[in-house]
Amino acid sequence: MWVLNVSGLDPYRAFRELGRAIHTITLLRYLPEPRLREQITQVTNRNEALHAFADWLMFGGRLIGCNDPDH
């Protein structure tokens, strides 16, 4: 894919292509390495548990989580 435009380099397209390359490299590392998959699963589960706890903590809705005294 071309990254040049009329005025020179297009930084948006360049970073998009870089992101695609990084994504591809990550997938190629992820698929054959069981330990990497385990680490990613552990971190994902930890984050999901934290979000579930935060949702439970705000059982009255998002309004309780607001720091505005008028609410």
C-alpha positions, 0 to 999 in steps of 0.5 A: 500500500502506498504511503505517499500523497501529493504533499509528501508522506501521509502520517495517518496512513503510515501509522495505520500500516505500522499498526497493521504490521505490529498486529500481524507480528503479535498474532504470529507470536501469539499463535505458537506460544502457549505461555504468551497466550496464558499471560494474555488470558490472565491479564484479560481475566484480571481486567474483566474481574476489576471491571465487574467489581467496579460495576458491582460497586456502583450498584445504584448506577453510574450516578453514584460514581460521579463526584458531583455533589449536585447529583 
